[in-house]
Structures are given as C-alpha cells and as structure tokens.
Amino acid sequence: MRRKKYSKEFKLDAISLVLGQGYTRTDAGKSLGISGQILGRWIKEHQADEGQSFRGNGKLTPDQEEIRSLNAQVKRLQMEKDILKKATVFFAAETK
C-alpha cells in the first residue's frame, strides 16, 4: 500500500487550523480526512524546523544550499591554483 502524499500548502493549512484557529488536532484531522496523530507530527515538525519543514524531497535548506555553493567555489579556486602552478613551472622552464 502506498503512502498518501500531501502538499506543503495542505500541511501548513492544516497546522493553521490548530495553531491559528483553535481547532483540536482530532477535529481538524477529521474535517481534512487525516488522523490527529499525523497532524500532531506535522505540528511538531513545523515548530522544530523553524519554517523549514515540508521542503520536499531533494530540496535544501538555505544553509545546505550555501554549503554546496561554497564547496563548488573552493573546488573551482583549487583548480585555478593548480593551473597557475603548472603555468609557473612551464614558464620557468622556458626562460632557462
């Protein structure tokens, strides 16, 4: 049996029913066709991740995105440094 997937918007709307409008998890869950336990887990996840929850598969947090970008920059700079070292050796040999 496949797990049903819910969109980020659906989850955030469900959470707002409980946190913003005062519904109980059970009542909100029943009206949306989900269990109160699932809704409770979504609320915990939302509160723990400070708005970064429900990113979806493969989506990175801003910190992860910055780390990836910085790693790519370091790799590029190392390649440039290696090219300059090789060029220095080549031109040093040419001038002799």
N, C-alpha and C positions, 0 to 999 in steps of 0.2 A: 504494500500500500504506500502510495506517495504522500509525502507531507505537503500540506497546502501552504503556499507561499503568499505572504501579504506584503503589500507595498509599504514603503516608508510613510507615505501620507496616511494610509489607513491606520497604521500603528500609532502615529502621532495624534490622529483624530480620536482614536480610542483612548489614549492616555489623557487627552484633554477632557474627555467626558468625566474621568475620575478625578483628576487633579484640579481642573478648572471649573467644572460644573457640579461637583459634589455627588455624582453617582457612585454607588458602591461598585467594586470590581465585578461582583456577581451580576448586578443589574445591567451594567454596561456590557458585560460579556454576553449575556442572554440576548440583549437587543441587537448585538452585532453578529451573533451566531458563533461566538468563540467562548472558551471556558474562562472563568475568573482566574484560574491559575496561569494561563497563558498571558492574560492581561497584566497580572501581577508581575510576571517575569519581564514583560516589556517595560513596565514602570521602573523596576529596579535597574534594568539595563540603561534606560534613558537617564535616570538620575545619576548612575555611576559613571557614565561616559561623557557627562557634561555637554550634551548636544551632538556628540559624535556618533551616537548609536544609530543602528539601522543603515549603515553605509552601503550595504550590499556586497556581493562577492567581488573581490578584486579592487575595491575602492579603498584608497589610502587616506589616513588621517593627514592633516596638514604637516605634522611632524614627520611622518613617514615619507611624505612627498618631498619635503626639504632634504631629508637624509639621502633619498635617491638622487636628487638633483646634485647635491654636494659630492656624492660618490662619483657621479659621472664627470663632474668638473675636475675632481682630483685625478681621475684616470686620464682625462684629456691633458692636463698640465704635466703629468708624468711622461706621457708620450712626447709632448713638446720638448721637455727637458732632455729626454733621450736623443731626440733628433738633433738638438743643439750640441750635445756631447759628441755625437758622431760627426757632425759638421766641423766641430773644432778639431778633432783628430784628423779629419781629411785635409783641412786647410793647413794644419801644422805640417803634415807630411808633404804637401805641395810646395811649401815655401822653402824646404831644405834643399 
